[in-house]
Amino acid sequence: MHPEIISIGPLTIRSYGLMLAVGFLAGIIIAARRAHKAGENPDHVYNLSIWIVASSLVGSRLYYVVTHYNEFKADGEMSVFRRFLIEFKNMFWPVGADGQVGISGLVLYGGLIAATVATAIYLKRHRLSIPKFMDILAPSLGIGEFFTRIGCFFNGCCFGKPTDSFCGLVFPENSAAGYYYPGIHIHPAQLYNAFAGLAIFFLLLWLERFKKFNGFTALMYFILYATGRFIIDFYRHYEDRMTFWGLSHNQILSLVVLIGCVSLLMYLLKKSEKTADKPE
């Protein structure tokens, strides 16, 4: 494990942040090439990348804050205004109590949702096809998840449950995983998610040969991601307050995404078949 790459005074370059940046860069390069191949201006991908980076960071942080609100609560005896300011600072101020620069606590699902909304707004404002550009961007999400989850593994966060299987790993006690399960073999859930993202990337490229309408690749991404996340979360550690009816909040959201996207996919497939059967 290498949670920190280098420290310069209060500024620390962490492996998670570095891999997150590598994931964004790789995704942008791939999407720009796909845009050019699809006959679209790659400049829109570069412009979109700013929206995606900003919105995904804000969205992933907000999702974490909502699901871990107790970590940021201020003294209830304070005035409402002062309590709001302190809690807001705790949530988003990048300098910690120890003087270290950086924000810990991001949830990929929140970033994915926020980035999707921001992308749709940008495309609509520039009168570009939302389904077509979503298809262009979709494989980049898979490669981005691969690098990001490798960063999670180096950081020791987003870890799995104890296991006796050959997949089990023991994390150092100075990591979140090692703190919760000292000297215990646990599932490397980060790597499961990383290679699921890589598999999704290649699957989407292969599935495009069966594409019958714009938006197909994007829908397949959400279906594959939601399916993988639902399965892998059975092996991931969650605090009791983060589970409902035996499922994590991410699994419940995955089911909603899965049902919605599969339903939309079936509708659009039938619609495309009816259009193809119409005589010219």
Backbone bond lengths (Angstrom), bond angles and torsions (degrees), N, CA, C in turn:
res aa  C-N    CA-C-N  psi(-1)  N-CA   C-N-CA  omega(-1)  CA-C   N-CA-C  phi
1 M - - - 1.454 - - 1.513 110.65 -
2 H 1.330 115.60 139.09 1.456 121.40 178.52 1.522 108.81 -138.57
3 P 1.348 117.92 76.72 1.465 119.97 -177.52 1.521 112.90 -66.09
4 E 1.346 117.47 -28.77 1.456 120.86 -179.73 1.531 109.87 -119.59
5 I 1.330 116.05 130.96 1.461 121.09 178.02 1.514 110.37 -86.48
6 I 1.341 115.96 -49.74 1.460 121.26 -179.78 1.524 109.23 -157.74
7 S 1.330 116.89 147.54 1.462 121.95 177.54 1.519 109.57 -122.80
8 I 1.334 115.89 131.21 1.462 122.15 176.56 1.525 106.86 -126.28
9 G 1.324 117.14 97.22 1.455 120.34 -175.31 1.516 109.15 62.58
10 P 1.346 116.58 -131.79 1.465 119.43 179.94 1.532 113.51 -78.02
11 L 1.323 116.45 -10.48 1.465 121.06 -177.81 1.522 110.22 -90.53
12 T 1.319 115.23 122.24 1.459 121.34 -179.90 1.517 109.91 -121.76
13 I 1.326 116.11 127.72 1.462 120.50 174.76 1.522 107.02 -91.14
14 R 1.319 115.04 112.20 1.459 120.89 -176.55 1.524 110.92 -96.48
15 S 1.311 114.79 150.64 1.466 119.86 -178.19 1.521 110.81 -62.76
16 Y 1.362 116.52 -35.97 1.462 118.86 179.66 1.530 110.69 -62.73
17 G 1.327 116.26 -47.95 1.462 119.89 179.90 1.514 111.94 -63.54
18 L 1.340 115.94 -38.89 1.464 119.88 179.22 1.518 111.06 -64.36
19 M 1.326 117.43 -45.92 1.460 120.37 -179.90 1.527 111.32 -68.28
20 L 1.330 116.41 -32.13 1.465 120.24 175.15 1.522 109.75 -62.22
21 A 1.332 116.51 -43.08 1.462 121.10 178.90 1.530 111.25 -66.16
22 V 1.328 116.46 -40.50 1.470 120.43 177.98 1.521 110.21 -63.01
23 G 1.333 116.27 -40.46 1.463 120.69 178.45 1.518 112.08 -62.22
24 F 1.344 116.18 -44.39 1.459 120.08 177.77 1.527 110.55 -61.84
25 L 1.328 116.71 -46.14 1.462 120.84 -177.61 1.527 111.05 -62.67
26 A 1.330 116.76 -45.84 1.471 120.55 179.60 1.524 110.11 -62.09
27 G 1.327 116.77 -41.95 1.462 120.56 179.61 1.518 112.40 -63.55
28 I 1.328 116.86 -40.72 1.469 120.99 179.79 1.524 110.95 -64.49
29 I 1.321 116.22 -44.06 1.472 120.37 -179.51 1.529 110.66 -62.41
30 I 1.318 116.42 -45.86 1.471 120.87 -179.95 1.524 110.70 -63.70
31 A 1.337 117.32 -44.52 1.465 121.00 -179.03 1.522 111.47 -65.14
32 A 1.329 117.87 -38.38 1.464 121.28 179.40 1.526 110.61 -63.71
33 R 1.317 117.35 -41.31 1.468 121.03 178.00 1.522 110.80 -66.54
34 R 1.302 116.35 -39.05 1.467 119.79 178.91 1.533 110.86 -68.12
35 A 1.321 116.74 -36.09 1.467 120.38 177.79 1.526 110.38 -64.00
36 H 1.319 116.72 -44.38 1.476 120.85 178.51 1.529 110.52 -61.32
37 K 1.332 116.53 -42.67 1.472 121.41 179.69 1.521 111.34 -65.13
38 A 1.344 116.89 -31.67 1.467 121.49 -179.38 1.530 112.40 -85.22
39 G 1.332 116.31 1.89 1.462 120.00 178.69 1.516 113.91 82.72
40 E 1.316 117.55 18.81 1.459 122.28 178.85 1.525 110.35 -107.21
41 N 1.314 115.94 158.34 1.457 121.51 -179.45 1.531 110.18 -75.03
42 P 1.332 118.29 117.60 1.471 120.66 -179.56 1.526 113.05 -61.82
43 D 1.351 117.02 -19.63 1.466 119.23 179.57 1.528 111.45 -59.43
44 H 1.322 115.87 -30.55 1.465 118.59 178.23 1.530 110.97 -65.54
45 V 1.315 116.49 -32.61 1.464 120.07 177.36 1.522 109.75 -67.32
46 Y 1.334 116.37 -43.28 1.462 119.93 179.47 1.529 111.01 -64.15
47 N 1.337 116.45 -40.70 1.464 119.68 177.24 1.531 110.82 -66.41
48 L 1.321 114.65 -42.09 1.463 119.70 179.10 1.528 112.06 -62.66
49 S 1.320 116.28 -31.60 1.463 119.75 -176.80 1.530 111.20 -60.08
50 I 1.330 116.80 -34.06 1.465 120.00 178.33 1.524 109.86 -65.84
51 W 1.342 115.63 -45.61 1.465 120.80 177.28 1.520 110.93 -60.87
52 I 1.321 115.91 -43.72 1.467 120.59 -176.04 1.525 111.21 -66.72
53 V 1.338 116.49 -45.43 1.468 119.84 -179.23 1.524 110.49 -61.36
54 A 1.338 116.10 -49.13 1.465 120.17 -177.35 1.530 111.63 -64.74
55 S 1.332 116.43 -48.54 1.468 119.95 -176.36 1.522 111.91 -68.05
56 S 1.328 117.85 -37.28 1.464 119.96 -178.97 1.524 111.31 -68.06
57 L 1.330 117.11 -37.58 1.462 119.78 177.83 1.534 111.09 -66.83
58 V 1.340 115.52 -44.15 1.464 119.53 178.81 1.527 110.43 -65.24
59 G 1.341 116.03 -45.34 1.465 120.13 -178.63 1.513 112.98 -64.27
60 S 1.322 116.68 -42.07 1.468 119.76 -179.20 1.526 110.87 -67.91
61 R 1.342 115.95 -33.89 1.463 119.04 177.42 1.531 111.04 -71.07
62 L 1.332 116.66 -43.53 1.459 120.52 -179.85 1.532 111.26 -61.39
63 Y 1.325 116.13 -40.84 1.469 119.87 178.80 1.532 109.67 -61.94
64 Y 1.332 116.16 -42.05 1.468 119.71 179.01 1.521 110.53 -64.39
65 V 1.331 116.24 -42.90 1.465 120.60 -179.13 1.534 110.83 -61.38
66 V 1.326 116.38 -44.49 1.466 120.67 -178.85 1.523 110.90 -62.94
67 T 1.318 116.73 -40.88 1.467 120.36 -176.53 1.529 113.24 -86.68
68 H 1.351 117.33 -7.39 1.470 120.71 178.80 1.530 110.03 -133.59
69 Y 1.324 116.02 39.43 1.460 120.58 -172.18 1.530 112.76 -59.07
70 N 1.310 117.42 -31.80 1.474 120.57 -178.57 1.522 112.95 -60.27
71 E 1.334 116.90 -24.36 1.459 120.51 179.86 1.527 112.31 -70.80
72 F 1.328 116.94 -18.12 1.463 120.70 -172.26 1.529 113.18 -115.20
73 K 1.324 117.79 -0.99 1.463 121.22 -176.31 1.520 111.39 -65.04
74 A 1.328 114.88 138.69 1.459 121.60 176.00 1.526 109.36 -96.61
75 D 1.315 115.98 174.69 1.462 121.76 179.88 1.524 110.08 -59.88
76 G 1.320 116.22 124.37 1.458 120.95 -176.71 1.515 114.05 -66.70
77 E 1.342 117.82 -14.64 1.457 120.85 -179.38 1.529 112.80 -83.28
78 M 1.313 116.90 -8.73 1.468 120.80 178.35 1.526 109.86 -73.03
79 S 1.336 115.26 165.01 1.459 119.65 174.11 1.517 109.19 -66.18
80 V 1.323 116.30 155.91 1.463 120.84 -177.62 1.528 110.81 -58.86
81 F 1.327 117.02 -43.16 1.467 120.63 -177.21 1.526 111.20 -65.67
82 R 1.346 116.26 -45.79 1.456 119.31 -179.37 1.524 110.94 -65.83
83 R 1.336 116.39 -40.67 1.462 119.92 178.44 1.522 111.11 -61.50
84 F 1.345 116.41 -39.87 1.461 120.93 178.19 1.518 110.86 -61.63
85 L 1.342 117.33 -45.04 1.467 121.20 -178.59 1.527 111.32 -63.44
86 I 1.326 116.60 -42.86 1.460 120.50 -178.92 1.531 110.64 -67.08
87 E 1.330 116.66 -43.77 1.461 119.43 -179.95 1.528 110.95 -65.70
88 F 1.328 116.34 -39.82 1.469 119.66 178.51 1.530 110.26 -62.83
89 K 1.337 116.25 -40.97 1.462 120.01 177.30 1.525 110.43 -63.19
90 N 1.322 116.96 -44.31 1.463 120.71 179.75 1.527 111.83 -60.11
91 M 1.336 114.97 -33.88 1.461 119.85 -176.80 1.521 112.92 -76.27
92 F 1.346 117.09 -38.05 1.458 119.33 -167.67 1.534 115.76 -126.93
93 W 1.319 118.52 -8.73 1.458 118.81 -179.91 1.527 109.76 -70.65
94 P 1.357 118.41 125.23 1.469 120.87 -172.13 1.518 115.78 -78.64
95 V 1.348 118.60 -3.18 1.460 120.92 -179.83 1.515 109.08 -107.73
96 G 1.317 116.61 119.46 1.458 121.10 -177.80 1.517 112.79 -78.93
97 A 1.325 116.23 174.16 1.462 121.60 -179.74 1.529 111.62 -62.87
98 D 1.330 117.36 -26.03 1.459 121.14 179.38 1.521 112.51 -87.58
99 G 1.341 117.12 4.04 1.456 121.30 178.87 1.511 114.61 87.72
100 Q 1.327 117.31 -2.91 1.461 121.02 -179.84 1.525 110.30 -76.78
101 V 1.327 115.25 140.75 1.458 121.47 -179.90 1.522 109.58 -92.88
102 G 1.328 116.89 131.43 1.461 121.08 178.14 1.517 111.23 141.12
103 I 1.329 115.49 159.26 1.458 121.44 178.53 1.517 108.37 -119.08
104 S 1.324 116.35 123.90 1.469 120.15 177.69 1.518 108.02 -105.99
105 G 1.321 115.62 138.40 1.451 120.35 179.63 1.510 112.17 112.10
106 L 1.332 116.16 85.57 1.457 122.62 178.73 1.524 108.22 -133.31
107 V 1.328 116.88 144.92 1.469 121.54 177.82 1.520 108.39 -120.40
108 L 1.332 116.08 122.41 1.459 121.19 -174.09 1.525 112.33 -57.58
109 Y 1.317 117.14 -39.57 1.468 120.33 -177.32 1.530 111.09 -59.85
110 G 1.335 116.35 -41.07 1.456 119.50 178.88 1.516 111.80 -62.56
111 G 1.334 115.96 -41.71 1.454 120.17 177.72 1.515 112.37 -65.19
112 L 1.326 116.55 -38.26 1.458 121.51 179.87 1.529 110.86 -64.22
113 I 1.323 116.55 -44.37 1.458 120.77 -179.83 1.527 110.70 -64.75
114 A 1.332 116.54 -47.88 1.461 120.80 -178.22 1.527 111.41 -64.16
115 A 1.335 117.18 -41.39 1.455 120.79 -179.89 1.528 111.44 -66.04
116 T 1.328 117.30 -36.36 1.464 121.69 178.10 1.528 110.47 -63.78
117 V 1.328 116.04 -45.04 1.464 120.55 179.54 1.522 110.42 -64.92
118 A 1.338 117.30 -45.18 1.466 121.32 -179.64 1.524 110.97 -62.69
119 T 1.331 116.84 -40.06 1.461 120.87 178.67 1.524 111.24 -63.41
120 A 1.328 116.46 -44.05 1.465 120.61 179.23 1.529 111.06 -61.88
121 I 1.332 117.21 -40.10 1.469 120.93 179.05 1.524 110.46 -64.16
122 Y 1.333 116.71 -45.34 1.472 120.61 179.33 1.517 111.04 -60.38
123 L 1.327 116.57 -48.00 1.468 120.77 -177.06 1.524 111.38 -64.17
124 K 1.319 116.90 -38.76 1.459 120.82 179.20 1.529 110.75 -66.30
125 R 1.333 115.94 -41.30 1.462 120.31 -179.91 1.527 111.55 -63.98
126 H 1.318 117.10 -31.97 1.471 121.50 -179.08 1.527 112.22 -98.79
127 R 1.330 115.90 10.85 1.461 122.25 176.01 1.532 112.10 54.40
128 L 1.322 114.74 44.78 1.461 121.50 177.07 1.525 108.52 -107.44
129 S 1.326 115.72 156.03 1.460 120.58 -179.09 1.527 110.46 -69.84
130 I 1.324 116.34 114.96 1.464 120.21 179.68 1.530 111.36 -63.99
131 P 1.350 119.83 -48.53 1.471 119.25 179.95 1.527 112.74 -60.71
132 K 1.337 117.16 -40.93 1.470 120.02 -177.64 1.518 111.02 -65.48
133 F 1.323 117.40 -45.40 1.462 119.76 -178.96 1.520 111.83 -71.53
134 M 1.334 117.24 -32.40 1.465 119.29 175.63 1.528 110.01 -62.13
135 D 1.334 116.55 -37.07 1.463 120.83 176.62 1.525 110.97 -64.71
136 I 1.331 115.96 -39.44 1.460 120.67 179.40 1.529 110.80 -62.89
137 L 1.321 115.84 -40.09 1.464 121.18 -174.63 1.527 113.93 -82.71
138 A 1.334 117.39 -24.91 1.466 121.28 -169.90 1.536 115.38 -52.52
139 P 1.348 119.66 -49.99 1.475 118.02 -179.14 1.522 113.37 -60.48
140 S 1.332 116.99 -28.91 1.467 120.47 179.24 1.520 111.45 -63.59
141 L 1.338 116.66 -29.76 1.457 119.89 178.56 1.525 110.97 -65.55
142 G 1.327 115.99 -37.27 1.456 120.05 178.18 1.519 112.06 -65.76
143 I 1.347 116.50 -44.59 1.472 119.60 -179.28 1.523 109.79 -70.17
144 G 1.338 116.40 -31.81 1.458 119.88 177.23 1.517 111.55 -65.72
145 E 1.325 116.21 -40.53 1.467 119.68 177.96 1.521 110.90 -64.13
146 F 1.317 116.94 -37.32 1.465 120.56 179.93 1.526 110.62 -57.33
147 F 1.322 117.17 -52.78 1.462 120.23 -178.14 1.531 111.90 -68.28
148 T 1.328 116.70 -39.19 1.463 120.02 -178.90 1.525 111.59 -62.70
149 R 1.320 116.37 -42.70 1.472 119.43 -178.79 1.530 111.68 -72.59
150 I 1.318 117.59 -27.73 1.464 119.04 171.80 1.523 108.67 -63.24
151 G 1.340 115.90 -38.47 1.455 120.27 175.22 1.518 111.66 -62.35
152 C 1.330 117.08 -39.31 1.467 120.94 176.33 1.527 110.83 -60.85
153 F 1.322 116.17 -39.78 1.461 120.78 -179.92 1.531 110.44 -64.40
154 F 1.332 117.22 -45.67 1.460 121.16 178.09 1.527 110.95 -62.76
155 N 1.326 116.30 -32.67 1.458 121.61 -177.06 1.532 112.60 -82.64
156 G 1.331 116.35 -21.56 1.460 120.32 -179.88 1.510 113.93 80.97
157 C 1.342 116.99 18.92 1.462 120.49 177.63 1.529 109.25 -104.00
158 C 1.343 116.35 177.14 1.478 121.17 177.25 1.525 111.33 52.57
159 F 1.317 116.09 43.16 1.463 121.86 -172.35 1.526 112.01 -88.94
160 G 1.328 114.67 172.87 1.456 120.37 -174.85 1.518 114.00 -100.53
161 K 1.314 114.49 -173.13 1.469 122.62 -179.54 1.533 110.19 -88.72
162 P 1.336 117.66 163.07 1.465 120.89 176.10 1.525 111.63 -59.09
163 T 1.336 115.27 146.94 1.461 120.40 -178.89 1.525 110.18 -152.07
164 D 1.333 115.75 152.06 1.458 121.79 173.73 1.525 111.37 -102.42
165 S 1.339 116.80 3.30 1.456 120.70 -177.48 1.530 110.81 -75.13
166 F 1.327 115.60 167.34 1.462 120.93 -179.68 1.525 112.12 -66.68
167 C 1.335 116.55 -14.52 1.467 120.40 -179.23 1.524 112.15 -78.54
168 G 1.322 117.64 -15.20 1.458 121.08 -173.54 1.514 113.60 -63.53
169 L 1.329 115.79 140.99 1.459 122.89 177.51 1.524 109.57 -128.65
170 V 1.326 116.48 150.14 1.461 122.05 175.19 1.526 107.91 -103.54
171 F 1.330 116.60 123.94 1.461 121.50 -178.82 1.523 110.41 -95.58
172 P 1.329 117.78 150.57 1.475 120.59 177.61 1.522 111.23 -59.46
173 E 1.306 117.17 149.06 1.463 121.35 -175.99 1.524 113.02 -70.66
174 N 1.341 118.05 -13.72 1.469 119.84 177.94 1.529 111.63 -86.05
175 S 1.331 116.42 4.85 1.466 120.73 175.80 1.524 108.78 -104.63
176 A 1.340 115.98 163.43 1.468 119.79 178.37 1.529 110.71 -60.30
177 A 1.338 116.21 -40.41 1.464 120.57 -179.74 1.525 111.03 -64.12
178 G 1.342 116.11 -45.87 1.459 120.58 -179.93 1.515 113.10 -69.23
179 Y 1.334 116.80 -28.36 1.467 120.84 178.65 1.534 110.46 -68.72
180 Y 1.343 115.86 -42.76 1.459 120.11 -179.66 1.516 111.53 -74.25
181 Y 1.342 116.47 -37.73 1.460 120.56 -176.58 1.534 109.62 -130.07
182 P 1.340 117.70 72.17 1.466 120.88 -178.22 1.528 112.34 -65.99
183 G 1.323 115.61 123.93 1.457 121.06 177.61 1.512 114.85 68.39
184 I 1.321 117.72 15.35 1.467 121.80 -176.68 1.528 109.90 -111.97
185 H 1.314 116.23 137.15 1.461 120.79 176.18 1.532 109.53 -71.69
186 I 1.313 116.07 128.36 1.466 120.65 179.15 1.525 110.05 -130.77
187 H 1.322 115.21 160.95 1.463 120.09 176.91 1.536 109.85 -67.10
188 P 1.333 117.90 131.15 1.471 119.92 173.54 1.531 109.16 -79.53
189 A 1.336 116.12 71.86 1.466 121.02 -175.14 1.523 111.71 -58.15
190 Q 1.333 116.36 -28.49 1.463 119.77 178.76 1.537 110.87 -60.74
191 L 1.331 115.25 -42.14 1.474 119.13 -179.23 1.526 110.92 -72.02
192 Y 1.330 117.14 -33.57 1.467 119.33 175.99 1.530 109.36 -59.89
193 N 1.335 115.90 -45.88 1.465 119.97 179.61 1.523 111.84 -67.69
194 A 1.331 116.56 -37.59 1.465 120.34 -179.37 1.524 110.83 -61.52
195 F 1.327 116.58 -49.67 1.462 119.00 -177.09 1.526 112.03 -76.37
196 A 1.329 116.91 -21.15 1.465 119.65 170.80 1.529 109.20 -65.86
197 G 1.344 116.54 -42.03 1.460 120.76 177.52 1.519 111.79 -62.56
198 L 1.330 116.52 -41.22 1.463 120.57 178.79 1.522 110.54 -65.54
199 A 1.335 116.44 -40.89 1.465 120.85 178.22 1.531 110.27 -63.61
200 I 1.341 116.94 -40.33 1.464 120.84 178.40 1.520 110.33 -62.05
201 F 1.317 117.13 -41.24 1.466 121.55 178.65 1.528 111.14 -55.07
202 F 1.322 116.47 -51.67 1.467 119.98 -177.80 1.530 111.71 -71.44
203 L 1.317 116.81 -35.93 1.464 120.29 178.17 1.528 111.57 -62.31
204 L 1.325 116.60 -41.34 1.461 119.88 -179.85 1.517 111.38 -64.29
205 L 1.334 116.48 -40.57 1.466 119.73 178.42 1.528 110.37 -63.11
206 W 1.326 116.66 -36.75 1.465 120.40 179.63 1.525 111.04 -74.10
207 L 1.321 117.31 -40.68 1.465 121.79 -177.20 1.529 113.12 -68.27
208 E 1.317 117.23 -20.05 1.460 119.81 -178.19 1.531 112.63 -63.08
209 R 1.322 117.18 -20.25 1.462 119.09 177.49 1.530 111.33 -67.80
210 F 1.344 116.38 -16.92 1.464 120.68 178.97 1.535 111.93 -102.29
211 K 1.303 116.30 8.47 1.467 121.40 -176.24 1.521 111.83 -65.45
212 K 1.344 116.51 128.03 1.454 121.74 -178.84 1.530 112.84 -116.69
213 F 1.329 116.35 -9.10 1.462 119.48 179.66 1.529 109.14 -158.34
214 N 1.321 116.32 155.10 1.460 120.61 176.12 1.517 109.96 -66.96
215 G 1.311 115.26 134.82 1.454 121.46 -176.63 1.516 112.37 106.00
216 F 1.331 116.55 -10.97 1.466 121.39 -178.00 1.529 111.23 -61.88
217 T 1.329 117.24 -48.79 1.466 121.03 -176.91 1.516 111.24 -64.24
218 A 1.329 116.13 -40.39 1.463 120.01 179.18 1.525 111.18 -64.31
219 L 1.324 116.64 -43.95 1.462 120.24 178.57 1.526 110.94 -62.45
220 M 1.337 116.01 -41.24 1.459 119.26 178.99 1.528 110.92 -64.43
221 Y 1.339 116.77 -34.38 1.465 118.76 177.21 1.524 109.92 -61.57
222 F 1.330 117.11 -51.14 1.462 120.13 -177.64 1.533 111.44 -62.29
223 I 1.330 116.61 -36.91 1.463 120.27 178.76 1.534 110.85 -66.03
224 L 1.326 116.09 -46.48 1.459 120.37 -179.25 1.525 111.62 -67.54
225 Y 1.340 115.97 -41.60 1.464 118.89 179.98 1.522 111.07 -64.49
226 A 1.336 116.38 -46.75 1.464 120.37 -178.80 1.522 111.04 -62.05
227 T 1.338 116.62 -39.81 1.469 120.55 178.94 1.523 110.95 -64.29
228 G 1.342 115.36 -48.37 1.456 119.55 -179.91 1.515 112.62 -62.69
229 R 1.338 115.60 -42.20 1.462 119.55 -178.89 1.526 110.56 -65.61
230 F 1.323 117.26 -40.13 1.461 121.16 179.86 1.527 110.71 -61.19
231 I 1.329 116.75 -43.38 1.468 121.00 -177.93 1.524 111.29 -71.17
232 I 1.335 116.50 -48.07 1.461 120.76 -175.16 1.521 111.88 -65.61
233 D 1.325 117.13 -30.86 1.465 119.59 -177.93 1.533 113.00 -65.71
234 F 1.334 117.76 -16.40 1.458 119.37 174.26 1.529 110.75 -66.94
235 Y 1.327 116.82 -21.14 1.463 121.69 -177.92 1.527 111.81 -104.62
236 R 1.326 117.22 1.15 1.464 121.57 -177.00 1.525 111.29 -99.83
237 H 1.314 115.83 144.64 1.467 121.28 179.14 1.527 110.95 -75.67
238 Y 1.328 115.37 132.78 1.458 122.15 171.99 1.522 108.04 -137.51
239 E 1.316 115.91 144.01 1.461 119.84 173.51 1.532 108.46 -66.92
240 D 1.323 116.17 153.06 1.471 120.85 -177.37 1.524 112.28 -55.62
241 R 1.344 116.20 -37.63 1.466 118.83 -177.90 1.526 112.45 -71.78
242 M 1.336 116.95 -7.89 1.462 121.43 -179.66 1.524 112.30 -98.02
243 T 1.337 116.97 4.56 1.458 120.81 -179.55 1.527 110.36 -119.18
244 F 1.324 114.78 150.15 1.461 121.63 179.93 1.525 107.99 -139.56
245 W 1.325 116.38 125.80 1.469 121.57 -178.90 1.536 111.49 54.47
246 G 1.323 115.96 34.97 1.452 120.58 178.22 1.516 114.59 80.88
247 L 1.326 117.93 4.25 1.456 122.32 -179.96 1.529 109.99 -119.39
248 S 1.320 116.48 147.20 1.459 119.97 175.14 1.526 109.21 -75.35
249 H 1.326 116.32 161.56 1.469 119.20 177.78 1.521 111.22 -61.49
250 N 1.337 116.72 -30.91 1.464 120.19 177.82 1.533 111.51 -70.00
251 Q 1.319 116.70 -34.10 1.462 119.65 177.10 1.523 111.32 -68.06
252 I 1.336 116.20 -39.91 1.467 119.84 178.09 1.518 110.10 -63.35
253 L 1.336 116.58 -43.87 1.461 120.49 177.41 1.527 110.65 -64.19
254 S 1.330 116.90 -37.47 1.467 121.16 178.38 1.523 110.98 -61.23
255 L 1.334 116.66 -40.73 1.465 120.15 178.80 1.525 110.65 -63.41
256 V 1.337 117.07 -41.04 1.472 121.00 178.45 1.524 110.17 -62.64
257 V 1.332 116.13 -46.50 1.472 121.10 179.78 1.521 110.15 -63.04
258 L 1.318 116.10 -44.00 1.463 121.13 -177.19 1.528 111.36 -62.84
259 I 1.316 116.99 -48.24 1.472 120.99 -179.35 1.526 110.42 -63.13
260 G 1.337 116.30 -44.33 1.453 119.97 -178.82 1.518 112.51 -64.82
261 C 1.330 117.48 -44.76 1.473 120.99 -176.38 1.524 112.03 -73.30
262 V 1.323 117.64 -37.96 1.468 119.95 177.09 1.528 110.05 -64.39
263 S 1.314 116.94 -41.76 1.470 121.15 178.62 1.522 110.56 -62.30
264 L 1.323 116.92 -44.65 1.465 120.92 179.30 1.525 111.13 -66.47
265 L 1.329 116.75 -39.13 1.463 120.64 178.42 1.519 111.02 -61.72
266 M 1.336 117.73 -46.16 1.458 121.55 179.58 1.526 111.09 -61.99
267 Y 1.323 115.96 -41.09 1.477 120.31 179.10 1.530 110.70 -62.83
268 L 1.323 117.13 -46.85 1.467 120.91 -177.19 1.530 111.79 -70.03
269 L 1.333 116.72 -32.84 1.466 119.60 176.56 1.527 110.66 -65.46
270 K 1.334 116.57 -44.33 1.467 120.26 177.80 1.526 110.85 -64.29
271 K 1.315 116.14 -39.27 1.459 120.94 179.65 1.521 111.04 -64.42
272 S 1.340 116.81 -41.12 1.465 120.50 179.83 1.523 111.01 -68.62
273 E 1.345 117.28 -34.37 1.468 120.84 177.77 1.523 110.87 -67.61
274 K 1.325 116.93 -40.58 1.471 120.34 177.99 1.522 110.95 -64.83
275 T 1.332 116.10 -39.20 1.467 119.58 178.57 1.517 111.24 -65.49
276 A 1.354 116.00 -39.15 1.459 119.58 -179.99 1.506 112.27 -69.16
277 D 1.348 118.58 -28.22 1.467 122.72 -178.77 1.514 112.98 -81.32
278 K 1.343 117.06 -13.96 1.472 118.98 -178.64 1.521 110.40 -69.70
279 P 1.349 117.92 134.59 1.469 120.17 178.17 1.522 110.05 -69.64
280 E 1.313 116.24 144.57 1.478 120.26 179.68 1.515 110.56 -81.99
